[in-house]
Amino acid sequence: MSTILSIQGSPRGERSHSRRLQESFLAAWQAGAGDRQVLRREVGRVSVPAVTEGWIAAAFHPEPEARSEVMKADLATSDLLVNELFAADRLVISAPMYNFGVPSGVKAWVDQIVRIGRTFDFDPNKQGNPYTPLVRGRKALIITTRGDHGYGPGGANAHMNHADAYLRTVLGYIGITDVTVVAVENDEFGGDAFERSYQRAERTLADLAESF
């Protein structure tokens, strides 16, 4: 069975272009050959708890098996989200660019799943790179929308695009290096430029649904 974990990051509902594109892609993907399922995790319209001092103490406890019940409760949401990630072999994130980065719900999700001993390991005595990614053999798709244009590779505003770079860095850090980004631009401007960009994204996602 092939499984996609769908992270829905827009705070908007039906008016969200990234959410609509994501749902269209997921429907096309599920219609493909073989046994396919989608696990959905809403982080745009449902709050994900922020990391707290108790969370940090529990996550970095030197003896995980000896964590107290309070520590286990502090990590309960993280355990749930990490388990969802491991239950899927594909990841699709819809994340519109907000203020040159990702929405707060997506950031909160990232903080919960990037966790020592679960999605990465750290050995200070290891020669070279002391970090070991633990989430391997998966690929990811990021569906994003941008209010202006020129934020793609080589664009005039690419240096201000911290959203794509952030997600690529985070996913690569835990072991997901096969990452595709499909973007719509000119969301705030609208008009023909936006429509052309949206239609290009639709075509790209329709093609990708066959091979993802």
N, C-alpha and C positions, 0 to 999 in steps of 0.2 A: 504493500500500500504506500502511495505517495501522500505526504501530508504537508500542507502549507500552514504556518502560523502567521495569521494576518494581524498586524498591529495597526489599529486605526487611530491616527494621531491628531486629526483636525477637531477643534472644538465646535465646529459647525456641523450641522446635520445635512439635510437635503441640499443646502446651498453650497456645500463643499465640493469643489471640483476634484480635489485629490481623492476624496472618499468615493465619489461617483466613478472615477476612473478605476479605482481599486476594485470596486464591486463588479464592474464590467469585466475587468481582467480575471477576477476569481471565477466568475460564472463561465467565461470562455475556457479557462483552465480545467474546471471541473467537468466540462462537457467533453473533454478529450478522452482518449482511450485509457483503459486501466482503472484500477480502484483508487479513487482520489478523494481526499477529505480536506476540509478547511477548519482550522481552529481559530476562533476570533477572540481577540483581546482589545477591548475598547480602552484607550488611554487619553483620548481627546475630550470626551464628554463625561468620563468617570475618573475621579481623582485617584492617582497612584500615590501611596504614602511616601513622604520624603524620607531620606536616610537620616537617622537620629544618632545621638551618642550611644544609646543602647544597641542599635543595629550594628554600629561599628565595633563595639566591644564584643558582641556575639560573633560577628563574622570573623574577627581576628583572634578569637579564643584559641589558645595553643592546643587545646584538646577538644575538638568538636564534639566528640562523643560524650564529653562531660559537661556540656552546656546545661544550664539551669532551665527550668520550665519558662521562666521569664525571658531568657535569651532565645529559646525556641519560638516563643510568641513574637519576639521582635523580628525574627527572620521568617515568619510564616508566609508573608506576602512574597518575599524574595524566593523562598522555596517553591511556591506555586508558579511564579513566573519563570524561574529557571527550568522547572520540570516541563513546562509548556514548550520552552525553547528546545529542549532535548527530545521532546516527543515529535518534533517536526524535522523534516529534511530540507525544507525550503522556508524562507522568511520573506514576507512582503510587508513593507512599512509605507504607509501613506503619511507624509510629513510635509505640510506646506512650510515655506520659509517664513519665519517670523523674526523680524529685526536681525536679519542676517544669520540666524541660527534656527534651531528646531523648536517646536512648541514645548511648553513646560511639561506637558504630560509625557511626551516622548523622552525628554531628559530624565524625568522621574523613573520611567521604565528602565532606561539604560542604567541608572544608578542602582536599581534593584537587581539587575541580572549580571552586571559586571562584578563578580564576586570571587574572592580568593578561595581556592579549594573546590570551587564548583565550575566556573567557566574559564578560570586561568589559575596557574600556580606560580609561586615565586620562591626561588631558592637563592639566597644571597651568596652561597658558596659555589654556585654554578659558574663555570668559566664562560665568558662571553655574555650572551643575553640571559639574564637570570629569570626571565618570564617565559612560561610555557602555556600556549593557548590550549584549551581543553574542549572547544566546540569545533570539531572538524567535519569535513565531508558534507558541508551544507553550502547552499548559495542563497543570495539575497537579491531582492528587487526593491528599490526605493522609488516611490511615485511622489513627485513633489510639484508644487506650484509656486510661482514667484510673481510678485506684483509688478516688477519692472522687467527689463530684458538685459541680456548680455552677461548673465551670471554663469553660463556654461563654460567649459574649457576653452580658453583663448578669447573669451568675451571681455568687453571693456570693464565689466564689474566682477569678473571672476575672482579677483583678489578679496572681494567682500563676501564671497559665498562660503560661510563657515558651516553651513548646514550639511552639505554633501561631504565635505572633508571630515567633519566631526563624525558622521555616521560611518564613513569608510574606515576611519581610524579606530573607532570603538569596535566595530565588527571584526576588523583585521586583528585587533588585539586579542580577541577571544577565539580567533581561528577561522572566521568567515571572510575569506579574501576574494571570492567570486561574487562581486557586487555589480549590479547594473542599475543605472539611474535613468529614469524617464521623467522629463520635466516639461511643464507648461509655463510659459512666460507671458508677460503683459496682462496679468490677471486684473490689476487695478486700472489699466488703460482701456481694456475691452476692445471692441471694434474688430476690424478684420485681422489685425495682427494677433490678437488673442485667439480668434477663431481658427486661424491657420495653425497656430502653435498647438491648440487643443486637438485639432484633427490629426496633426502629425503624431502626437502622443497616443491617440486612439489607435492609429494604424500600427505604430511600433508595438504597443501592448498586445494588439490582436495577433501580430506575427509571433511575438514572444510567448504567447500562451500555448503555442503548439510545441515549443521546445523547452520550456522552463521546467 
